[in-house]
């Protein structure tokens, strides 16, 4: 088992050194501490048969994977995130959800995502290739970014099994049984998702996959001011009408989805002290808006206040 901790680095360059370690040894992301002067984190990495397995502990921080990180990565994997201690807010595939201890969510490393962690948070990560995962969960793209609640169905059983297997992995499991054990764990997780989120799984795997691909394309190109429903349809080589059908199930048009996601990303950066040096307009333009007035109107319509007021309220000392 590999073990890394931020305490091994000098405080002055701890955050930068941790970013380098985390990206090289586990996943290419940006790890942004809430407070660099008290930042503390640990990473343990091992495997369970064909599954990658990791344990992450951290003080308050955000972890973000962008299109730039994705372009530098080779392997495509899906990851189950199990909130073990504390809580977090997870944004992925256009979904934003609160995670508390015992909750799961599913993440596709080929699409941008962000997790904002409470102080003293801990989470387990289970990684699988698309090929291996899809034998247990046929269309995982439909479930990315959704919360699998701790209190529903078999979620608590899957959580207990994951925790138990992590402890066993630390002690050392016989290698010859790893794949079989990993398969059993995915069986339980797949069943837990089917019981609790089966209503989110479309009857057509093809339709679900195409909608997921459309959202992936939008997420990867949100900052492009030329991103429109027509551009999405052209990139996917489908008709604008079929694109409308894909989004109709969610009661949201493609253009409304694009606007909502741009506003959410702007709100997230406006409320983050790390982006304090950028003006509100600069943040808006970086996420594809080409009119400050249009952004201000849309932001007020969604959040009930001007962007500058939202920033002031979010960044004031608590």
Secondary structure, DSSP 4 states (H G I P E B T S, - for coil): -EEEEGGGS-GGGHHHHHHHHHHHHT---EEEES-GGG--EEEEEEEETTEEEEEEEESSEEEEE-HHHHHT----EEEEEEEEESEEEEEETTEEEEEETT-EEEEETTS-EEEEEPTTEEEEEEEEEHHHHTTTSTTGGGGBT-EE-TTSTTHHHHHHHHHHHHHHHHH---GGGHHHHHHHHHHHHHHHHHHHHGGGS-S-HHHHHHHHHHHHHHHHTTT-TT--HHHHHHHHT--HHHHHHHHHTTT--HHHHHHHHHHHHHHHHHT-GGGTTS-HHHHHHHTT---HHHHHHHHHHHHSS-HHHHHHHHHS--
